[in-house]
Amino acid sequence: MRLLKTIILTYCLFIVTISLSAQNKASMYSHDVSSIENIVTAVLESISGEQGSKRDWDRFRHLFRPTAQLNAVFHNKDSAWVKIHTLDAFINNAGTWYVDNGFHEYSYKNHIDRFGNIAQVFQSYGVKLADGVEIERGINSFQLVYIEERWWIVNLIWDSETEKSKIPKKYIE
């Protein structure tokens, strides 16, 4: 009987600890999800950092609905294709590369359209690696929803600028 009480008490403490940890993270990242501008900025801050610096993937995950997709458009000459990732697949594929190369993504401009509890953001971006040379520019397209008293990213797709497809001035200036 004593062993059973100890097991039950240990389990209850475990559940309380997990709950408090989740509440602390939600509180810690509440500013990130309080506005459209903050959430799209938090994405770039989460994935950017110096070479050898670990990324805050807990913060990154907190920005997205668990079922969110991250979709990258790739180009090869005149053809293009899309690669679709879950959150975990994106983190597993990109995480180490970002750390190894000192990945920095930054925004030029956000173009926001909103209706009720949904929003779409076209964000022009640039990317530099540890050497400081810009290697890419493009557009991130965020689809957002405001529920549970916060903003969530439900989908993110991005496309890089190419010689044939330049970023329109309205998204840069």
C-alpha positions, 0 to 999 in steps of 0.5 A, a space after each residue: 500500500 505504501 508503495 502504491 501511495 508513493 507511485 501515485 504521489 510521484 506521478 502527481 508531482 510529475 504531472 504538476 511539473 509538466 503542467 507548470 513547465 508548459 505554463 512557464 514556456 507559454 508565459 515566457 513566449 507570450 509576447 511572441 504571439 501577442 501580435 502579427 508582427 511579433 509572431 513573424 519576427 519571432 520565427 526569424 529570431 528563433 532560426 537565426 544565430 551565430 555559427 555554433 549557437 543552438 537555436 531555441 526550438 521550444 520557442 519556435 514550436 510555440 509559434 505554430 499549431 501542432 499540425 502546421 506545415 512548413 513548405 519550401 519552393 525549390 528551383 532548378 533552371 525552369 522547373 520548381 517543386 515544393 517540399 512539405 515539412 512538419 515542424 519536427 521534420 523541419 527542425 531535424 532537417 534544418 537545425 544542424 545546418 543552421 548551427 553549422 553555418 551561422 544562419 541569419 534570416 532577416 525581414 525587409 518588410 511585412 505586408 499584412 492582410 487581415 480579416 477577423 481572426 485570420 491573417 496573411 503576411 507576405 514577408 520579404 526576407 534576406 539570408 546571410 551565413 557566418 561570412 556575412 554575405 547575403 546568399 538569398 532573398 525571397 518571400 515568406 508567406 504566413 497564414 495565421 489564426 487568432 484563437 485561444 487568445 493568441 496568434 498561431 501560424 497554421 502554414 508557412 511557405 516560402 519562395 526564393 528570388 530567382 533571375 526570372 522571378 524578382 521580388 516586387 518593389 512593393 514588398 521591399 520598399 
